């Protein structure tokens, strides 16, 4: 489990049976307008923001359990790509990471969701990079919201208890 007990408590406290929080977070991450209530929902403590950042923009943690190391670079599929094809994918991933970082750190955005849309005024390569970034962003945000929702709905058990239970289940 990538999350420790403290982080799981944060996830449960924020998202357990709280679809409004999940929707508000989605709106924030995708640059949709927020009502005042939603803006208040997505104002996080440093501890909460650390867990959300770990979810949306994971960084390699040397102390993570085996098979739980991940960052957004490791999921770029450049195998069997030409250098120019790989370069497009890597530039799109770089934009994705910058986009997510700006949202998570509440920085003034240099990349907006709207700017990732197709435009006949942009060069083909720019449109392709933006489309890859946009598609990946939408998929990534939904996957992470699903993960938070799933983790928030799990039984209250420590990581040790969960590991013990899974171990027992696997030996049946």
VENCOR-V879714 format. One line per field, one symbol per residue. burial: # if it has 9 or more other C-alpha atoms within 8 Angstrom, else .. A space follows every 10 residues. Layout:
burial->???
This chain:
burial->......##.# ##.###.... ##.######. ...#...##. ##.....##. ####.###.. ........#. ##...#.... ....##.### ###.###### ####...... ###..##... ......#### ####.###.# ##.##..##. ###.....#. .#........ ..
